[in-house]
Amino acid sequence: MARPRVIIADEDANYIVPLQFKFVTDFFNKIDLEVITDRVYFDEYFSKPQNAEILIVSDELYDSALQRHNIQNIFVMMEQYDEGGTGELNVNQLFKYTSIKEIFNEIIGKSAGVLNVAAVETKETQIILVTSAAGGVGKTTVAMGVAACLAQNYKRVLYIEAARLQSAQCMLKNDAPISSPDIYTKLLNPSESIYEEIKHVIRKEGFSYLPPFKAALLSLGLSYSVYEKIAMSGKKSDDFDYVIIDAESSFDEQKINLLDLSDKVIVVLKQENNVVYATNQFVSNIDNLNTDKYLFVCNSFNSEQYNAIISPDIRLKFAVNEYVPQIKKSGNEKNIDLVDVNELKKVAFLIIWLRKRKNIYDG
């Protein structure tokens, strides 16, 4: 079978290099990549009929006559963003000065079929556990933000708030709890296919999520392990690329189980002395800390305040992977707003990259 053909055409060679590198890195030996940086050669090249799966072309080189060729996906890199688009059905308009990662992910997302992306990435669903060693660190904000950023990058995401008394619904547009008595009957004694039995109540706001329960687990007679069973059943369903479990800060047998079954663990902390100390204690109780599995995110970071992370009085047992600045809140933020936080985008990209790297090593 012939490999997909990808053409990148732009007179700005410096701009093309990082995009070319992304294609080479992620699709090495799986596509035929051609790069054109000369206008004369470009005009001569397309004076003859061409076949390609993807054409990425600058707005200076683009002409509607290119649609006469057998090109399945055309992406025009615009110097200035035009929300109205080109008006041509098979032409996608991208703002040239967005980050290369965002541009690349949008191209791949819209071209997944012709690129056979499934052959590049593992299909197995990954479970991402988001937790903390102390309360009040903004763990749910990070969890929902990462879920939203992954979904924006064309990933199928299921978010589960694994709390004995849930409160994340305040960040959802639809905060109504599950009302069906039949659902709670199933959750009392969940089977290995519990997700399939309750999937009809799953909602979606950018990413998919399990709606909140109508009361605390204790009041409903539910075991905390119900979240583990829903996550594992959701993983087996192959409906998602990632299942994100937003777990409590307690450290008990249930937490150990979640740590063991997770493919990645995001530990959220703040720069305050007590939180850094608690995170150190958390790390001390983890066997064989794997830096690829564990990511540490400092939330609500303020460079003008005391930072215990770099204090000489505390010997850190972990390294912070990303600092998320304080997010200005007006009191009505919803999960979809968090996709604009660049640092949360970086965490999402890191998760995607680690997954791809694992696939390369395992392959």
N, C-alpha and C positions, 0 to 999 in steps of 0.2 A: 504494500500500500504506500502511495506517495506521501511524503511528509507535508504538512501544511506549509504554505508559502506566506511569509510575512515580509512586507516592504515598508521601510521607513524612509521618508523623503523630506529633507529639510536642508536648506543651505547653511544653517548654523550647525557646523560640525560639533562644536563644544556642547551644544544642547543634546545632540543625538547620542553622544557617547554613553551617558548614564542609562538612557533608555535601552540602548543596544545591549549594555551590560546586564540589565535586568532580564532581558529575553534570553541571553546566552546562559546566564546563571540558572534560570528556572526551567528552560526548555532545551538544555544542551543536547544536541544530537537528536532532537525530536521535531525540529522545524527547519525549514530552509529560510535563512534570514538574509535579506538584501538591503543595503544601505545606499542611498543616493543623496549626494550633497551638491551636485552641479546642475544648474537649471538647464543648460544646453543638453546635457546627457538625459535629464528627466524628460524633456520635450521629445527627444529622439526615441527614448525608451517607450513612451506611451503613444508614439505615432503608429505603433504596431499593436495588434490585439494582445492583451495580457490576461493571465489567469492568476488569481491570488485569493487566499482566504482573508487576509488582512492588509489594508493599506493605511499607514499612518502618515499624513501629509500636512505640511504647514499651510496656513491660509494663503500665503503668498504664491504657493505652487498649485493650490487646488483650483480646479475648473470643473464645472458640471459635466464636461465631456468625458471625464474619468468614469462616469457611471455607465458608459457604453461598453466598458471592459467587463469581463467576468470576475468581479471582485465582490466577495460576500459581505465584507464589513469594511467601511471607510470611516476613518477617524480624522477629523480636521482639527489641527492644533491652532487655536485662535490666539492672536496677540492680545485681543481685548475680548472679555467675556460677553457673549450675546445670549441672553436668557431665551430669546425667541427662537434660537436655533436656525438652521439653514432652510428649513421647510422641505427638505428632501428626505424621504422616508428611510432610505438605507444609509444616510450619512449622519454620523454622530459627531457632535461638536464638543471639544474639550478645551478648557482654558489652559494655555500653554505653560503658565507660570504657577500652576498648582504643583505640589511636590511630585516627584517622579513616581514615588510609591503609589500615590493616589491615582495618578494617570494610568499607571501600569495595571493596577487592580481593577479599574473601571474597564479598561480594554479587555482584560482577561475575563472579567465577569460577563461582558456582553458577547464575548467570542468563545465561551466555554465549549460550545458544541463543535465548532470547526477545529478547535485546538485539541480536542480530546483531553481536557484538563483532568478528567478522572484517571487517566493513565499516568499523570504526573504526581498527583497527590494521593495519599492513602485515603480510602473511603471510610475507614474506621472512625466512628465518632469519638471525640476526645472529651473527657470530663475535666472541667476547670473549677477547682475549689477556690473560692475567695473567702478568706478568714482573717482573723486578727488575734492578737494576744490581749487586747484591752478594748473596752467599749468606747464609743464616741469618736472613732477615728475616721468616719465617713466610708466605712466598708461597703455599704450598699450603694453609695454614689459611685464608687470605683467599679463595683460589680456590674451595675446597670450601664455605666458609661462604656466599659469594655464590651458588654453585650451589644450595645447600640453601634459601636465602631466596627465590630466584627460583622454585624448584619449589613452595615453600609458597604462593606467590602464583599458583598454577595455571599456571605456565609449564613448557613441555616443555624439559628441559635435558639436554644430553649433555656430560659432563666427560671430558677427555682429558689425562692426564699426559704431556706431551711432554718426556721426559727420556731421556738416553742410558742411564742406569741408574735405574730407577724405585724409589721408596720410599714413595709416597703410600698404598700398600696398607695401611700400618700404621694408617691412619685409617678403614679400611673394615671392615665387619663380616665380609664375605667377602673375604679377602685371597688366595685361591687364584689362581694364574696361569693363563693360557690354556694348555691342554695339547695341543690338537688339532694334529698335524703339518700337517694340511690348511690350517689358518689361516696358519701361518708360510710355507707354500709360496705362498699368495696374497699375503702381505705382501712377499715378496721382489721381486715385480714387480707392484705394485698397479695395477689398472685405474682408470679414472675413476669406476667404480661399486663401488669396494672396500667402501664401507660396506654396501651391499646384500648383498655376498658374505659379510660377516662379522657382520652384525647379529644373528644368532641367538646370538652369545656375549655380547652386550651385557647388562649386569646393571643392577639398579635398587635403590638404597637412598635413597629420597626423590627423588633425581635419577638419571638413567641415566648409566652410565660404562663406558668401555672397560676391561676387566680388565687387570691388569698382565701384561707379557710374562714368560716363564719365565727369561730371562737378559738381559744388557745387549745393546743393539743391535749392538755390535761382535761379540759372541759369536754372535749369530744371523745376522750378515751382512746386517742391515737398514740402510737409509739413514734418516737423521733426517727426510728429506722424507716418510717414510711417514705421519707425523702430519699434515702439511699436506694430504696426499691424502685421509686419512680424514675430516678436518674438512670439506674442500670437498665430498666425496661425501656426508657427513652433512647438510650444508647443502642440497644439491640434492634430498635425499630428501623434504624437507618434513615429516620426523618430529619436528622440534624447533623451538622458538622461539629458543633460544640454544645455541650450541656454545661451551663454555668450554675454552680451551687453556691448560693450566698449564705454561708454558715455562721453560727454564733461564735463568740470568742471563748466559750468554755472549752476546757481541755479534759475530755473524758473518753470513755470507750467508744462512744458514737463518733467523736471527732477523729479518733485513731482510725476507725473504719473508713471514714471519708477521705482521710489523708492517704490511706493505702490504695483505695480504688481510683483516685484521681490521677490523671495524666500530667496535669500542671496544677501548682498551688500558688495563688497570689496572696501574699501576706501583707496586709495594709497596716501602716503605723503612722504616727505623727512624730514630730521632732521633740516633743516634751520628754523630760527626764524619766517620768514614771512609765511612759509608753515604750520608750527604748529599752528600759530595764526589763519590762514584761516581755518584750519581743526576744530579748536575749534568753530569758528563761524558757520561752516557747522553743527556741532553737535548741537549747540544751536537752530538751526532752524528745528531740527527733533523732532517730537512728539513721546514720548514713545520709546526711543532708546532701542532696544532689542539686548542684547549682542550675542544671538544666530544668529540673522539675520545679524548683522553688524560685519565685520572683518576689522581690521585696519592693513595695511601693510606698513612698512617704507622701501622704496626702495633706492637703491644706498647708503646704510649705510656705513659710514666710522668711525670706533671707534676712530680714531686719530683726528677727527675734532670736532668742537663744536656741541653739541647735545642739541637742544632746548627742546627735548622731556623730558629730565630729569632736565631742568633748574628750579631752585627755583622761578624764576621770572614769570613762566607761570603755572597756575593751569589747568592741563589737564582735559578735560571732556570726555576722552576716554582712552582706554588701547590698546597698540600696541600688536597685536597677533603674528606678525612675522617680523623679520628684514632680508631684502634681501641685500646682499653685492653688492658693485659696480661690474658690469659685464664688464670684459675687452672686448672691441670691436675692431675689425679689419676693420670695415666699411662695411662688407658684411654678417652680421648675418641674419639668417632666423629663423622663428618660431620654427623649429624642433630642433635647437641647444639649446633652452631654457629648454628642458627636463632634461638636465644635471645639472641644478641649484637646489641643494638640498632644499633650502628654498622655492622655488616655488613648489616643490614636496610636502613639508609639508603643504602648503596652500591648494593644491589639496586634500590631504588626509584629512585635516580638514573639507573640504566641504563634502567629502564622508561620514565621520564619523558623522557629524551633521545631514546629511540626514538620515542615519541609525538610529540615536538616536531619531529623530522626528518620524520615522516610528514605533519604539518600543513604544514610548509614546502614539502615536495616536492609535496604535493597542491594 
